[in-house]
Amino acid sequence: MVAEAELERWLAAHTAAAPATLKERVLEHVRAVDDGGTVAERLALAAERVLAIVEEHPGDRGIALDLLAADAIITLALLAQAEAAPDRLGAFAEGLLAAERAG
């Protein structure tokens, strides 16, 4: 299981150029999930969580930041997987899609 400090360092390094509000929302969603063995797995769980929140929302602009955060977290999850085990990136991406379709 990835340590909280390690995950936050990884996120800080990979979101340095992002707007502060988006970085804060991404971190909020990532901190809300505490399981997951790797950085990529933890981010994938956070992505599932935020997508569920977005899907439950009525669709006005109030959910825009969470939708942007979902996009960022999915992208970060794929990046983390590509860095850690590029040979398993395809299977990881398929797992993200399958989880969303099942959810």
Backbone as XML, in Angstrom:
<?xml version="1.0"?>
<chain id="A" units="angstrom">
  <residue number="1" name="MET">
    <atom name="N" x="0.851" y="-1.186" z="0.000"/>
    <atom name="CA" x="0.000" y="0.000" z="0.000"/>
    <atom name="C" x="0.893" y="1.245" z="0.000"/>
  </residue>
  <residue number="2" name="VAL">
    <atom name="N" x="0.559" y="2.178" z="-0.835"/>
    <atom name="CA" x="1.350" y="3.393" z="-0.965"/>
    <atom name="C" x="1.127" y="4.288" z="0.263"/>
  </residue>
  <residue number="3" name="ALA">
    <atom name="N" x="2.216" y="4.842" z="0.768"/>
    <atom name="CA" x="2.132" y="5.754" z="1.911"/>
    <atom name="C" x="1.531" y="7.085" z="1.463"/>
  </residue>
  <residue number="4" name="GLU">
    <atom name="N" x="0.768" y="7.695" z="2.351"/>
    <atom name="CA" x="0.122" y="8.973" z="2.050"/>
    <atom name="C" x="1.132" y="10.027" z="1.603"/>
  </residue>
  <residue number="5" name="ALA">
    <atom name="N" x="2.253" y="10.119" z="2.305"/>
    <atom name="CA" x="3.267" y="11.119" z="1.963"/>
    <atom name="C" x="3.848" y="10.867" z="0.577"/>
  </residue>
  <residue number="6" name="GLU">
    <atom name="N" x="4.073" y="9.602" z="0.247"/>
    <atom name="CA" x="4.606" y="9.260" z="-1.078"/>
    <atom name="C" x="3.606" y="9.646" z="-2.171"/>
  </residue>
  <residue number="7" name="LEU">
    <atom name="N" x="2.352" y="9.338" z="-1.942"/>
    <atom name="CA" x="1.310" y="9.676" z="-2.910"/>
    <atom name="C" x="1.221" y="11.186" z="-3.102"/>
  </residue>
  <residue number="8" name="GLU">
    <atom name="N" x="1.254" y="11.926" z="-2.014"/>
    <atom name="CA" x="1.148" y="13.380" z="-2.118"/>
    <atom name="C" x="2.368" y="13.991" z="-2.794"/>
  </residue>
  <residue number="9" name="ARG">
    <atom name="N" x="3.554" y="13.421" z="-2.570"/>
    <atom name="CA" x="4.751" y="13.886" z="-3.286"/>
    <atom name="C" x="4.608" y="13.625" z="-4.781"/>
  </residue>
  <residue number="10" name="TRP">
    <atom name="N" x="4.125" y="12.434" z="-5.119"/>
    <atom name="CA" x="3.947" y="12.084" z="-6.529"/>
    <atom name="C" x="2.959" y="13.054" z="-7.173"/>
  </residue>
  <residue number="11" name="LEU">
    <atom name="N" x="1.841" y="13.291" z="-6.506"/>
    <atom name="CA" x="0.842" y="14.219" z="-7.042"/>
    <atom name="C" x="1.404" y="15.631" z="-7.192"/>
  </residue>
  <residue number="12" name="ALA">
    <atom name="N" x="2.126" y="16.100" z="-6.198"/>
    <atom name="CA" x="2.699" y="17.446" z="-6.267"/>
    <atom name="C" x="3.642" y="17.578" z="-7.457"/>
  </residue>
  <residue number="13" name="ALA">
    <atom name="N" x="4.442" y="16.557" z="-7.696"/>
    <atom name="CA" x="5.388" y="16.588" z="-8.809"/>
    <atom name="C" x="4.685" y="16.573" z="-10.164"/>
  </residue>
  <residue number="14" name="HIS">
    <atom name="N" x="3.542" y="15.917" z="-10.231"/>
    <atom name="CA" x="2.866" y="15.751" z="-11.515"/>
    <atom name="C" x="1.719" y="16.734" z="-11.745"/>
  </residue>
  <residue number="15" name="THR">
    <atom name="N" x="1.447" y="17.585" z="-10.779"/>
    <atom name="CA" x="0.387" y="18.588" z="-10.943"/>
    <atom name="C" x="0.902" y="20.004" z="-10.694"/>
  </residue>
  <residue number="16" name="ALA">
    <atom name="N" x="2.196" y="20.176" z="-10.725"/>
    <atom name="CA" x="2.795" y="21.472" z="-10.387"/>
    <atom name="C" x="2.246" y="22.618" z="-11.239"/>
  </residue>
  <residue number="17" name="ALA">
    <atom name="N" x="1.956" y="22.365" z="-12.496"/>
    <atom name="CA" x="1.499" y="23.430" z="-13.387"/>
    <atom name="C" x="-0.020" y="23.602" z="-13.397"/>
  </residue>
  <residue number="18" name="ALA">
    <atom name="N" x="-0.732" y="22.766" z="-12.693"/>
    <atom name="CA" x="-2.201" y="22.836" z="-12.685"/>
    <atom name="C" x="-2.685" y="23.997" z="-11.817"/>
  </residue>
  <residue number="19" name="PRO">
    <atom name="N" x="-3.866" y="24.525" z="-12.114"/>
    <atom name="CA" x="-4.433" y="25.576" z="-11.259"/>
    <atom name="C" x="-4.613" y="25.071" z="-9.821"/>
  </residue>
  <residue number="20" name="ALA">
    <atom name="N" x="-4.379" y="25.943" z="-8.868"/>
    <atom name="CA" x="-4.429" y="25.567" z="-7.449"/>
    <atom name="C" x="-5.777" y="24.964" z="-7.059"/>
  </residue>
  <residue number="21" name="THR">
    <atom name="N" x="-6.853" y="25.524" z="-7.556"/>
    <atom name="CA" x="-8.183" y="25.018" z="-7.203"/>
    <atom name="C" x="-8.366" y="23.582" z="-7.674"/>
  </residue>
  <residue number="22" name="LEU">
    <atom name="N" x="-7.892" y="23.284" z="-8.871"/>
    <atom name="CA" x="-8.000" y="21.925" z="-9.398"/>
    <atom name="C" x="-7.110" y="20.974" z="-8.607"/>
  </residue>
  <residue number="23" name="LYS">
    <atom name="N" x="-5.890" y="21.394" z="-8.299"/>
    <atom name="CA" x="-4.993" y="20.544" z="-7.496"/>
    <atom name="C" x="-5.621" y="20.211" z="-6.147"/>
  </residue>
  <residue number="24" name="GLU">
    <atom name="N" x="-6.216" y="21.207" z="-5.518"/>
    <atom name="CA" x="-6.848" y="20.988" z="-4.213"/>
    <atom name="C" x="-8.009" y="20.003" z="-4.312"/>
  </residue>
  <residue number="25" name="ARG">
    <atom name="N" x="-8.815" y="20.121" z="-5.366"/>
    <atom name="CA" x="-9.955" y="19.216" z="-5.511"/>
    <atom name="C" x="-9.483" y="17.793" z="-5.812"/>
  </residue>
  <residue number="26" name="VAL">
    <atom name="N" x="-8.455" y="17.663" z="-6.647"/>
    <atom name="CA" x="-7.889" y="16.338" z="-6.922"/>
    <atom name="C" x="-7.407" y="15.709" z="-5.620"/>
  </residue>
  <residue number="27" name="LEU">
    <atom name="N" x="-6.657" y="16.454" z="-4.848"/>
    <atom name="CA" x="-6.127" y="15.942" z="-3.587"/>
    <atom name="C" x="-7.253" y="15.570" z="-2.621"/>
  </residue>
  <residue number="28" name="GLU">
    <atom name="N" x="-8.289" y="16.364" z="-2.585"/>
    <atom name="CA" x="-9.447" y="16.074" z="-1.726"/>
    <atom name="C" x="-10.048" y="14.712" z="-2.089"/>
  </residue>
  <residue number="29" name="HIS">
    <atom name="N" x="-10.232" y="14.470" z="-3.372"/>
    <atom name="CA" x="-10.812" y="13.197" z="-3.812"/>
    <atom name="C" x="-9.858" y="12.028" z="-3.570"/>
  </residue>
  <residue number="30" name="VAL">
    <atom name="N" x="-8.582" y="12.245" z="-3.776"/>
    <atom name="CA" x="-7.604" y="11.172" z="-3.560"/>
    <atom name="C" x="-7.512" y="10.830" z="-2.077"/>
  </residue>
  <residue number="31" name="ARG">
    <atom name="N" x="-7.546" y="11.833" z="-1.230"/>
    <atom name="CA" x="-7.487" y="11.582" z="0.219"/>
    <atom name="C" x="-8.727" y="10.851" z="0.728"/>
  </residue>
  <residue number="32" name="ALA">
    <atom name="N" x="-9.820" y="10.932" z="0.004"/>
    <atom name="CA" x="-11.069" y="10.307" z="0.441"/>
    <atom name="C" x="-11.056" y="8.789" z="0.290"/>
  </residue>
  <residue number="33" name="VAL">
    <atom name="N" x="-10.100" y="8.260" z="-0.451"/>
    <atom name="CA" x="-9.955" y="6.802" z="-0.578"/>
    <atom name="C" x="-8.641" y="6.407" z="0.076"/>
  </residue>
  <residue number="34" name="ASP">
    <atom name="N" x="-8.686" y="5.401" z="0.913"/>
    <atom name="CA" x="-7.470" y="5.054" z="1.648"/>
    <atom name="C" x="-6.978" y="3.649" z="1.366"/>
  </residue>
  <residue number="35" name="ASP">
    <atom name="N" x="-7.565" y="3.004" z="0.390"/>
    <atom name="CA" x="-7.048" y="1.701" z="0.024"/>
    <atom name="C" x="-6.473" y="1.776" z="-1.387"/>
  </residue>
  <residue number="36" name="GLY">
    <atom name="N" x="-5.911" y="0.708" z="-1.844"/>
    <atom name="CA" x="-5.233" y="0.707" z="-3.132"/>
    <atom name="C" x="-3.760" y="0.473" z="-2.905"/>
  </residue>
  <residue number="37" name="GLY">
    <atom name="N" x="-3.193" y="-0.464" z="-3.611"/>
    <atom name="CA" x="-1.819" y="-0.862" z="-3.352"/>
    <atom name="C" x="-0.764" y="0.056" z="-3.925"/>
  </residue>
  <residue number="38" name="THR">
    <atom name="N" x="-1.028" y="0.631" z="-5.089"/>
    <atom name="CA" x="-0.037" y="1.464" z="-5.758"/>
    <atom name="C" x="-0.608" y="2.858" z="-5.963"/>
  </residue>
  <residue number="39" name="VAL">
    <atom name="N" x="0.245" y="3.768" z="-6.404"/>
    <atom name="CA" x="-0.238" y="5.112" z="-6.731"/>
    <atom name="C" x="-1.334" y="5.012" z="-7.785"/>
  </residue>
  <residue number="40" name="ALA">
    <atom name="N" x="-1.092" y="4.237" z="-8.828"/>
    <atom name="CA" x="-2.073" y="4.105" z="-9.909"/>
    <atom name="C" x="-3.390" y="3.526" z="-9.400"/>
  </residue>
  <residue number="41" name="GLU">
    <atom name="N" x="-3.323" y="2.515" z="-8.557"/>
    <atom name="CA" x="-4.546" y="1.896" z="-8.029"/>
    <atom name="C" x="-5.319" y="2.859" z="-7.136"/>
  </residue>
  <residue number="42" name="ARG">
    <atom name="N" x="-4.610" y="3.598" z="-6.327"/>
    <atom name="CA" x="-5.271" y="4.574" z="-5.449"/>
    <atom name="C" x="-5.949" y="5.662" z="-6.274"/>
  </residue>
  <residue number="43" name="LEU">
    <atom name="N" x="-5.264" y="6.117" z="-7.318"/>
    <atom name="CA" x="-5.856" y="7.123" z="-8.190"/>
    <atom name="C" x="-7.064" y="6.563" z="-8.936"/>
  </residue>
  <residue number="44" name="ALA">
    <atom name="N" x="-6.982" y="5.313" z="-9.344"/>
    <atom name="CA" x="-8.118" y="4.682" z="-10.026"/>
    <atom name="C" x="-9.332" y="4.632" z="-9.103"/>
  </residue>
  <residue number="45" name="LEU">
    <atom name="N" x="-9.122" y="4.294" z="-7.851"/>
    <atom name="CA" x="-10.228" y="4.273" z="-6.887"/>
    <atom name="C" x="-10.807" y="5.673" z="-6.682"/>
  </residue>
  <residue number="46" name="ALA">
    <atom name="N" x="-9.930" y="6.665" z="-6.627"/>
    <atom name="CA" x="-10.401" y="8.045" z="-6.482"/>
    <atom name="C" x="-11.199" y="8.468" z="-7.711"/>
  </residue>
  <residue number="47" name="ALA">
    <atom name="N" x="-10.753" y="8.047" z="-8.887"/>
    <atom name="CA" x="-11.473" y="8.374" z="-10.119"/>
    <atom name="C" x="-12.870" y="7.769" z="-10.104"/>
  </residue>
  <residue number="48" name="GLU">
    <atom name="N" x="-12.977" y="6.522" z="-9.679"/>
    <atom name="CA" x="-14.293" y="5.878" z="-9.583"/>
    <atom name="C" x="-15.199" y="6.659" z="-8.634"/>
  </residue>
  <residue number="49" name="ARG">
    <atom name="N" x="-14.636" y="7.091" z="-7.516"/>
    <atom name="CA" x="-15.411" y="7.829" z="-6.521"/>
    <atom name="C" x="-15.923" y="9.147" z="-7.090"/>
  </residue>
  <residue number="50" name="VAL">
    <atom name="N" x="-15.053" y="9.912" z="-7.713"/>
    <atom name="CA" x="-15.467" y="11.228" z="-8.202"/>
    <atom name="C" x="-16.417" y="11.089" z="-9.391"/>
  </residue>
  <residue number="51" name="LEU">
    <atom name="N" x="-16.232" y="10.081" z="-10.225"/>
    <atom name="CA" x="-17.174" y="9.872" z="-11.328"/>
    <atom name="C" x="-18.567" y="9.528" z="-10.801"/>
  </residue>
  <residue number="52" name="ALA">
    <atom name="N" x="-18.638" y="8.777" z="-9.724"/>
    <atom name="CA" x="-19.936" y="8.470" z="-9.116"/>
    <atom name="C" x="-20.609" y="9.746" z="-8.616"/>
  </residue>
  <residue number="53" name="ILE">
    <atom name="N" x="-19.826" y="10.639" z="-8.043"/>
    <atom name="CA" x="-20.362" y="11.924" z="-7.575"/>
    <atom name="C" x="-20.889" y="12.733" z="-8.756"/>
  </residue>
  <residue number="54" name="VAL">
    <atom name="N" x="-20.112" y="12.784" z="-9.829"/>
    <atom name="CA" x="-20.507" y="13.538" z="-11.020"/>
    <atom name="C" x="-21.789" y="12.961" z="-11.616"/>
  </residue>
  <residue number="55" name="GLU">
    <atom name="N" x="-21.867" y="11.644" z="-11.701"/>
    <atom name="CA" x="-23.040" y="10.997" z="-12.298"/>
    <atom name="C" x="-24.313" y="11.229" z="-11.484"/>
  </residue>
  <residue number="56" name="GLU">
    <atom name="N" x="-24.186" y="11.406" z="-10.182"/>
    <atom name="CA" x="-25.353" y="11.630" z="-9.323"/>
    <atom name="C" x="-25.834" y="13.078" z="-9.331"/>
  </residue>
  <residue number="57" name="HIS">
    <atom name="N" x="-25.031" y="13.972" z="-9.864"/>
    <atom name="CA" x="-25.354" y="15.395" z="-9.849"/>
    <atom name="C" x="-26.347" y="15.726" z="-10.961"/>
  </residue>
  <residue number="58" name="PRO">
    <atom name="N" x="-27.234" y="16.702" z="-10.736"/>
    <atom name="CA" x="-28.242" y="17.030" z="-11.740"/>
    <atom name="C" x="-27.689" y="17.611" z="-13.043"/>
  </residue>
  <residue number="59" name="GLY">
    <atom name="N" x="-26.468" y="18.067" z="-13.066"/>
    <atom name="CA" x="-25.879" y="18.496" z="-14.329"/>
    <atom name="C" x="-25.680" y="19.983" z="-14.516"/>
  </residue>
  <residue number="60" name="ASP">
    <atom name="N" x="-25.844" y="20.780" z="-13.486"/>
    <atom name="CA" x="-25.568" y="22.199" z="-13.658"/>
    <atom name="C" x="-24.072" y="22.469" z="-13.497"/>
  </residue>
  <residue number="61" name="ARG">
    <atom name="N" x="-23.696" y="23.707" z="-13.582"/>
    <atom name="CA" x="-22.275" y="24.065" z="-13.539"/>
    <atom name="C" x="-21.613" y="23.807" z="-12.191"/>
  </residue>
  <residue number="62" name="GLY">
    <atom name="N" x="-22.390" y="23.549" z="-11.183"/>
    <atom name="CA" x="-21.851" y="23.313" z="-9.854"/>
    <atom name="C" x="-20.959" y="22.087" z="-9.765"/>
  </residue>
  <residue number="63" name="ILE">
    <atom name="N" x="-21.028" y="21.224" z="-10.742"/>
    <atom name="CA" x="-20.237" y="19.995" z="-10.725"/>
    <atom name="C" x="-19.009" y="20.095" z="-11.638"/>
  </residue>
  <residue number="64" name="ALA">
    <atom name="N" x="-18.825" y="21.223" z="-12.284"/>
    <atom name="CA" x="-17.755" y="21.369" z="-13.274"/>
    <atom name="C" x="-16.369" y="21.066" z="-12.702"/>
  </residue>
  <residue number="65" name="LEU">
    <atom name="N" x="-16.072" y="21.556" z="-11.516"/>
    <atom name="CA" x="-14.748" y="21.326" z="-10.941"/>
    <atom name="C" x="-14.522" y="19.843" z="-10.657"/>
  </residue>
  <residue number="66" name="ASP">
    <atom name="N" x="-15.555" y="19.161" z="-10.192"/>
    <atom name="CA" x="-15.416" y="17.725" z="-9.953"/>
    <atom name="C" x="-15.234" y="16.966" z="-11.265"/>
  </residue>
  <residue number="67" name="LEU">
    <atom name="N" x="-15.897" y="17.401" z="-12.320"/>
    <atom name="CA" x="-15.717" y="16.761" z="-13.623"/>
    <atom name="C" x="-14.285" y="16.957" z="-14.120"/>
  </residue>
  <residue number="68" name="LEU">
    <atom name="N" x="-13.755" y="18.149" z="-13.962"/>
    <atom name="CA" x="-12.349" y="18.395" z="-14.316"/>
    <atom name="C" x="-11.416" y="17.554" z="-13.451"/>
  </residue>
  <residue number="69" name="ALA">
    <atom name="N" x="-11.734" y="17.439" z="-12.176"/>
    <atom name="CA" x="-10.913" y="16.619" z="-11.279"/>
    <atom name="C" x="-10.953" y="15.158" z="-11.697"/>
  </residue>
  <residue number="70" name="ALA">
    <atom name="N" x="-12.118" y="14.671" z="-12.100"/>
    <atom name="CA" x="-12.224" y="13.281" z="-12.561"/>
    <atom name="C" x="-11.321" y="13.052" z="-13.760"/>
  </residue>
  <residue number="71" name="ASP">
    <atom name="N" x="-11.367" y="13.965" z="-14.705"/>
    <atom name="CA" x="-10.511" y="13.856" z="-15.889"/>
    <atom name="C" x="-9.036" y="13.852" z="-15.494"/>
  </residue>
  <residue number="72" name="ALA">
    <atom name="N" x="-8.674" y="14.753" z="-14.602"/>
    <atom name="CA" x="-7.279" y="14.830" z="-14.158"/>
    <atom name="C" x="-6.852" y="13.563" z="-13.428"/>
  </residue>
  <residue number="73" name="ILE">
    <atom name="N" x="-7.701" y="13.043" z="-12.570"/>
    <atom name="CA" x="-7.349" y="11.852" z="-11.789"/>
    <atom name="C" x="-7.205" y="10.637" z="-12.694"/>
  </residue>
  <residue number="74" name="ILE">
    <atom name="N" x="-8.083" y="10.499" z="-13.678"/>
    <atom name="CA" x="-7.952" y="9.386" z="-14.624"/>
    <atom name="C" x="-6.640" y="9.503" z="-15.386"/>
  </residue>
  <residue number="75" name="THR">
    <atom name="N" x="-6.337" y="10.698" z="-15.859"/>
    <atom name="CA" x="-5.081" y="10.923" z="-16.578"/>
    <atom name="C" x="-3.886" y="10.608" z="-15.684"/>
  </residue>
  <residue number="76" name="LEU">
    <atom name="N" x="-3.937" y="11.050" z="-14.443"/>
    <atom name="CA" x="-2.846" y="10.784" z="-13.501"/>
    <atom name="C" x="-2.719" y="9.297" z="-13.194"/>
  </residue>
  <residue number="77" name="ALA">
    <atom name="N" x="-3.835" y="8.602" z="-13.083"/>
    <atom name="CA" x="-3.796" y="7.153" z="-12.837"/>
    <atom name="C" x="-3.102" y="6.439" z="-13.987"/>
  </residue>
  <residue number="78" name="LEU">
    <atom name="N" x="-3.443" y="6.822" z="-15.210"/>
    <atom name="CA" x="-2.804" y="6.210" z="-16.378"/>
    <atom name="C" x="-1.317" y="6.547" z="-16.429"/>
  </residue>
  <residue number="79" name="LEU">
    <atom name="N" x="-0.966" y="7.775" z="-16.097"/>
    <atom name="CA" x="0.440" y="8.171" z="-16.067"/>
    <atom name="C" x="1.206" y="7.385" z="-15.013"/>
  </residue>
  <residue number="80" name="ALA">
    <atom name="N" x="0.632" y="7.252" z="-13.837"/>
    <atom name="CA" x="1.299" y="6.498" z="-12.765"/>
    <atom name="C" x="1.517" y="5.051" z="-13.178"/>
  </residue>
  <residue number="81" name="GLN">
    <atom name="N" x="0.524" y="4.465" z="-13.822"/>
    <atom name="CA" x="0.668" y="3.087" z="-14.284"/>
    <atom name="C" x="1.738" y="2.993" z="-15.366"/>
  </residue>
  <residue number="82" name="ALA">
    <atom name="N" x="1.757" y="3.945" z="-16.279"/>
    <atom name="CA" x="2.760" y="3.944" z="-17.352"/>
    <atom name="C" x="4.169" y="4.071" z="-16.792"/>
  </residue>
  <residue number="83" name="GLU">
    <atom name="N" x="4.325" y="4.858" z="-15.750"/>
    <atom name="CA" x="5.644" y="5.002" z="-15.125"/>
    <atom name="C" x="6.057" y="3.742" z="-14.383"/>
  </residue>
  <residue number="84" name="ALA">
    <atom name="N" x="5.112" y="3.118" z="-13.703"/>
    <atom name="CA" x="5.429" y="1.971" z="-12.848"/>
    <atom name="C" x="5.532" y="0.665" z="-13.623"/>
  </residue>
  <residue number="85" name="ALA">
    <atom name="N" x="4.637" y="0.454" z="-14.554"/>
    <atom name="CA" x="4.594" y="-0.824" z="-15.284"/>
    <atom name="C" x="3.963" y="-0.600" z="-16.655"/>
  </residue>
  <residue number="86" name="PRO">
    <atom name="N" x="4.718" y="-0.031" z="-17.574"/>
    <atom name="CA" x="4.148" y="0.288" z="-18.885"/>
    <atom name="C" x="3.618" y="-0.932" z="-19.634"/>
  </residue>
  <residue number="87" name="ASP">
    <atom name="N" x="4.176" y="-2.089" z="-19.355"/>
    <atom name="CA" x="3.714" y="-3.308" z="-20.020"/>
    <atom name="C" x="2.294" y="-3.695" z="-19.600"/>
  </residue>
  <residue number="88" name="ARG">
    <atom name="N" x="1.816" y="-3.141" z="-18.495"/>
    <atom name="CA" x="0.463" y="-3.455" z="-18.018"/>
    <atom name="C" x="-0.505" y="-2.276" z="-18.169"/>
  </residue>
  <residue number="89" name="LEU">
    <atom name="N" x="-0.089" y="-1.259" z="-18.913"/>
    <atom name="CA" x="-0.927" y="-0.069" z="-19.072"/>
    <atom name="C" x="-2.244" y="-0.389" z="-19.775"/>
  </residue>
  <residue number="90" name="GLY">
    <atom name="N" x="-2.201" y="-1.191" z="-20.822"/>
    <atom name="CA" x="-3.425" y="-1.533" z="-21.549"/>
    <atom name="C" x="-4.437" y="-2.221" z="-20.659"/>
  </residue>
  <residue number="91" name="ALA">
    <atom name="N" x="-3.988" y="-3.198" z="-19.903"/>
    <atom name="CA" x="-4.888" y="-3.925" z="-19.000"/>
    <atom name="C" x="-5.421" y="-2.999" z="-17.912"/>
  </residue>
  <residue number="92" name="PHE">
    <atom name="N" x="-4.574" y="-2.112" z="-17.421"/>
    <atom name="CA" x="-5.004" y="-1.156" z="-16.395"/>
    <atom name="C" x="-6.094" y="-0.241" z="-16.957"/>
  </residue>
  <residue number="93" name="ALA">
    <atom name="N" x="-5.886" y="0.280" z="-18.161"/>
    <atom name="CA" x="-6.874" y="1.160" z="-18.792"/>
    <atom name="C" x="-8.189" y="0.420" z="-19.021"/>
  </residue>
  <residue number="94" name="GLU">
    <atom name="N" x="-8.098" y="-0.824" z="-19.456"/>
    <atom name="CA" x="-9.309" y="-1.625" z="-19.644"/>
    <atom name="C" x="-10.040" y="-1.823" z="-18.319"/>
  </residue>
  <residue number="95" name="GLY">
    <atom name="N" x="-9.281" y="-1.991" z="-17.243"/>
    <atom name="CA" x="-9.887" y="-2.124" z="-15.923"/>
    <atom name="C" x="-10.627" y="-0.865" z="-15.496"/>
  </residue>
  <residue number="96" name="LEU">
    <atom name="N" x="-10.054" y="0.299" z="-15.807"/>
    <atom name="CA" x="-10.743" y="1.560" z="-15.504"/>
    <atom name="C" x="-12.066" y="1.649" z="-16.258"/>
  </residue>
  <residue number="97" name="LEU">
    <atom name="N" x="-12.035" y="1.301" z="-17.532"/>
    <atom name="CA" x="-13.261" y="1.340" z="-18.336"/>
    <atom name="C" x="-14.299" y="0.351" z="-17.826"/>
  </residue>
  <residue number="98" name="ALA">
    <atom name="N" x="-13.852" y="-0.845" z="-17.505"/>
    <atom name="CA" x="-14.775" y="-1.873" z="-17.016"/>
    <atom name="C" x="-15.413" y="-1.448" z="-15.702"/>
  </residue>
  <residue number="99" name="ALA">
    <atom name="N" x="-14.631" y="-0.846" z="-14.823"/>
    <atom name="CA" x="-15.167" y="-0.391" z="-13.535"/>
    <atom name="C" x="-16.220" y="0.687" z="-13.744"/>
  </residue>
  <residue number="100" name="GLU">
    <atom name="N" x="-15.974" y="1.598" z="-14.668"/>
    <atom name="CA" x="-16.930" y="2.671" z="-14.929"/>
    <atom name="C" x="-18.203" y="2.119" z="-15.560"/>
  </residue>
  <residue number="101" name="ARG">
    <atom name="N" x="-18.065" y="1.188" z="-16.463"/>
    <atom name="CA" x="-19.251" y="0.608" z="-17.114"/>
    <atom name="C" x="-20.086" y="-0.195" z="-16.125"/>
  </residue>
  <residue number="102" name="ALA">
    <atom name="N" x="-19.414" y="-0.845" z="-15.184"/>
    <atom name="CA" x="-20.123" y="-1.654" z="-14.184"/>
    <atom name="C" x="-20.787" y="-0.782" z="-13.126"/>
  </residue>
  <residue number="103" name="GLY">
    <atom name="N" x="-20.162" y="0.399" z="-12.869"/>
    <atom name="CA" x="-20.626" y="1.277" z="-11.796"/>
    <atom name="C" x="-21.938" y="1.869" z="-12.072"/>
  </residue>
</chain>
